Amino acid sequence: MGKQEKFLTLAKEHLNGEEIKYWVFGMFKSKMFGKDTIRNGIFIATERQIFFYCKKLTGFDSESFPFSNISSLEIGKGMLGHKMNIIASGNKVEMSGINTGQVQEFVEYARSKIGKPSESSSIQPSIDSTDEIRKFKALMDDGIISEDEFNVKKKQLLGI
């Protein structure tokens, strides 16, 4: 289990604090020195994306697939384990030999999120609250609302 834990630790550095929901570990084809090679990699499902990460000789490769951009998640199973393809915005990443991780949970979770905007994208920027507070402050200054009404509205807008 050591290799998977190492990949998870290294990948976390690129997730900007997102919580890992599920992950799967397997092999994918790539090119090294102009020749086809097979390397280990990991798919990580977070609240807003599937993140692909693999280590290479002098660094790493990674790619983010936001759920809102994923058009297809294909899965199959053969003698060497599961095979998974993720297609998003014309890009495709394939992994095979998946025998480690939470395969069923990963697939069910990802399919429930595909094509939907992330919940974090529905949060209004704080600048909107600031503008609203300024408007209510002007109403208070003009005598249209009281200081108490202004303070109540300000607390609502700030979520206090």
Secondary structure, DSSP 8 states (H G I E B T S, - for coil): -HHHHHHHHHHHTTTTT----EEEEEEEEEEETTEEEEEEEEEEE-SSEEEEEEEETTEEEEEEEEGGGEEEEEEEEETTEEEEEEEETTEEEEEEEEEEE-HHHHHHHHHHHTTS--GGGGS--HHHHHHHHHHHHHHHHTTSS-HHHHHHHHHHHHT-
